[in-house]
Amino acid sequence: MKSLIIKGIITTKLEPETISGKDGKTWKKQNFIINTGSQFNSEICFQLFGEEKIQILEKFNVNDTVDVFFNLYSKKFN
């Protein structure tokens, strides 16, 4: 699968959350928002899963310009 890339400025970093699955396992996630500067839908929210990826985000601050590498994923709606 090929990663997509988008460039923007971090406008918001929400606090990390601990999530519990149905099987009792826990993991962490964190949301952050970037502004791409585009005319329409310029703000995009991304969600990171896992301690390793959250640690990468810790290196960046609000107002930093970043390149976000991401993959799209969707489940079929029944």
ChimeraX commands (.cxc) that place a marker at each C-alpha (Angstrom):
marker #1 position 0.00,0.00,0.00 radius 0.5
marker #1 position 1.34,3.41,-0.94 radius 0.5
marker #1 position 1.34,6.17,1.69 radius 0.5
marker #1 position -0.19,9.56,0.96 radius 0.5
marker #1 position 1.53,12.77,2.07 radius 0.5
marker #1 position 0.03,16.10,3.08 radius 0.5
marker #1 position 1.80,19.22,4.35 radius 0.5
marker #1 position 0.33,21.58,6.92 radius 0.5
marker #1 position 0.75,23.50,10.15 radius 0.5
marker #1 position -0.16,21.83,13.44 radius 0.5
marker #1 position -2.99,23.86,14.96 radius 0.5
marker #1 position -4.08,21.51,17.77 radius 0.5
marker #1 position -2.63,18.54,19.65 radius 0.5
marker #1 position -5.19,16.78,21.82 radius 0.5
marker #1 position -4.16,14.80,24.89 radius 0.5
marker #1 position -3.32,11.10,24.38 radius 0.5
marker #1 position -6.10,8.69,25.35 radius 0.5
marker #1 position -5.93,5.12,26.60 radius 0.5
marker #1 position -8.43,2.83,24.88 radius 0.5
marker #1 position -9.58,-0.62,26.02 radius 0.5
marker #1 position -10.60,-3.20,23.44 radius 0.5
marker #1 position -13.26,-5.88,23.78 radius 0.5
marker #1 position -10.52,-8.37,24.60 radius 0.5
marker #1 position -9.28,-6.25,27.52 radius 0.5
marker #1 position -6.09,-5.09,25.81 radius 0.5
marker #1 position -5.27,-1.39,26.02 radius 0.5
marker #1 position -3.50,0.93,23.64 radius 0.5
marker #1 position -2.99,4.66,23.25 radius 0.5
marker #1 position -4.23,7.04,20.61 radius 0.5
marker #1 position -3.83,10.77,20.02 radius 0.5
marker #1 position -5.54,13.21,17.66 radius 0.5
marker #1 position -3.98,16.28,16.10 radius 0.5
marker #1 position -5.21,18.83,13.58 radius 0.5
marker #1 position -3.26,20.44,10.76 radius 0.5
marker #1 position -4.18,23.37,8.55 radius 0.5
marker #1 position -3.17,22.83,4.92 radius 0.5
marker #1 position -3.93,26.38,3.84 radius 0.5
marker #1 position -6.22,25.15,1.07 radius 0.5
marker #1 position -9.31,27.17,0.15 radius 0.5
marker #1 position -11.82,24.47,1.16 radius 0.5
marker #1 position -11.61,21.99,4.05 radius 0.5
marker #1 position -8.26,23.33,5.14 radius 0.5
marker #1 position -8.30,21.70,8.59 radius 0.5
marker #1 position -7.75,17.95,8.79 radius 0.5
marker #1 position -7.79,15.79,11.91 radius 0.5
marker #1 position -5.40,12.83,12.09 radius 0.5
marker #1 position -5.42,10.05,14.66 radius 0.5
marker #1 position -2.29,8.18,15.76 radius 0.5
marker #1 position -2.38,4.73,17.35 radius 0.5
marker #1 position 0.41,3.34,19.48 radius 0.5
marker #1 position 3.02,4.70,21.85 radius 0.5
marker #1 position 5.72,4.78,19.16 radius 0.5
marker #1 position 3.77,7.12,16.87 radius 0.5
marker #1 position 2.67,9.33,19.77 radius 0.5
marker #1 position 6.33,9.77,20.73 radius 0.5
marker #1 position 7.06,11.03,17.21 radius 0.5
marker #1 position 4.32,13.66,17.57 radius 0.5
marker #1 position 5.79,14.79,20.92 radius 0.5
marker #1 position 8.76,16.21,18.98 radius 0.5
marker #1 position 6.48,18.74,17.26 radius 0.5
marker #1 position 4.69,21.79,18.63 radius 0.5
marker #1 position 1.62,23.77,17.65 radius 0.5
marker #1 position 2.51,26.08,14.71 radius 0.5
marker #1 position 5.20,23.69,13.39 radius 0.5
marker #1 position 4.99,22.83,9.68 radius 0.5
marker #1 position 4.89,19.06,9.15 radius 0.5
marker #1 position 4.60,16.48,6.41 radius 0.5
marker #1 position 2.05,13.83,7.43 radius 0.5
marker #1 position 2.39,10.40,5.83 radius 0.5
marker #1 position -0.85,8.43,6.06 radius 0.5
marker #1 position -2.93,5.61,4.60 radius 0.5
marker #1 position -6.68,5.65,4.09 radius 0.5
marker #1 position -8.69,2.82,5.57 radius 0.5
marker #1 position -12.38,2.12,5.45 radius 0.5
marker #1 position -14.73,-0.71,6.31 radius 0.5
marker #1 position -17.70,-1.64,4.18 radius 0.5
marker #1 position -20.94,-0.29,5.63 radius 0.5
marker #1 position -23.65,-2.93,6.03 radius 0.5
marker link #1:1,2 radius 0.2
marker link #1:2,3 radius 0.2
marker link #1:3,4 radius 0.2
marker link #1:4,5 radius 0.2
marker link #1:5,6 radius 0.2
marker link #1:6,7 radius 0.2
marker link #1:7,8 radius 0.2
marker link #1:8,9 radius 0.2
marker link #1:9,10 radius 0.2
marker link #1:10,11 radius 0.2
marker link #1:11,12 radius 0.2
marker link #1:12,13 radius 0.2
marker link #1:13,14 radius 0.2
marker link #1:14,15 radius 0.2
marker link #1:15,16 radius 0.2
marker link #1:16,17 radius 0.2
marker link #1:17,18 radius 0.2
marker link #1:18,19 radius 0.2
marker link #1:19,20 radius 0.2
marker link #1:20,21 radius 0.2
marker link #1:21,22 radius 0.2
marker link #1:22,23 radius 0.2
marker link #1:23,24 radius 0.2
marker link #1:24,25 radius 0.2
marker link #1:25,26 radius 0.2
marker link #1:26,27 radius 0.2
marker link #1:27,28 radius 0.2
marker link #1:28,29 radius 0.2
marker link #1:29,30 radius 0.2
marker link #1:30,31 radius 0.2
marker link #1:31,32 radius 0.2
marker link #1:32,33 radius 0.2
marker link #1:33,34 radius 0.2
marker link #1:34,35 radius 0.2
marker link #1:35,36 radius 0.2
marker link #1:36,37 radius 0.2
marker link #1:37,38 radius 0.2
marker link #1:38,39 radius 0.2
marker link #1:39,40 radius 0.2
marker link #1:40,41 radius 0.2
marker link #1:41,42 radius 0.2
marker link #1:42,43 radius 0.2
marker link #1:43,44 radius 0.2
marker link #1:44,45 radius 0.2
marker link #1:45,46 radius 0.2
marker link #1:46,47 radius 0.2
marker link #1:47,48 radius 0.2
marker link #1:48,49 radius 0.2
marker link #1:49,50 radius 0.2
marker link #1:50,51 radius 0.2
marker link #1:51,52 radius 0.2
marker link #1:52,53 radius 0.2
marker link #1:53,54 radius 0.2
marker link #1:54,55 radius 0.2
marker link #1:55,56 radius 0.2
marker link #1:56,57 radius 0.2
marker link #1:57,58 radius 0.2
marker link #1:58,59 radius 0.2
marker link #1:59,60 radius 0.2
marker link #1:60,61 radius 0.2
marker link #1:61,62 radius 0.2
marker link #1:62,63 radius 0.2
marker link #1:63,64 radius 0.2
marker link #1:64,65 radius 0.2
marker link #1:65,66 radius 0.2
marker link #1:66,67 radius 0.2
marker link #1:67,68 radius 0.2
marker link #1:68,69 radius 0.2
marker link #1:69,70 radius 0.2
marker link #1:70,71 radius 0.2
marker link #1:71,72 radius 0.2
marker link #1:72,73 radius 0.2
marker link #1:73,74 radius 0.2
marker link #1:74,75 radius 0.2
marker link #1:75,76 radius 0.2
marker link #1:76,77 radius 0.2
marker link #1:77,78 radius 0.2
view
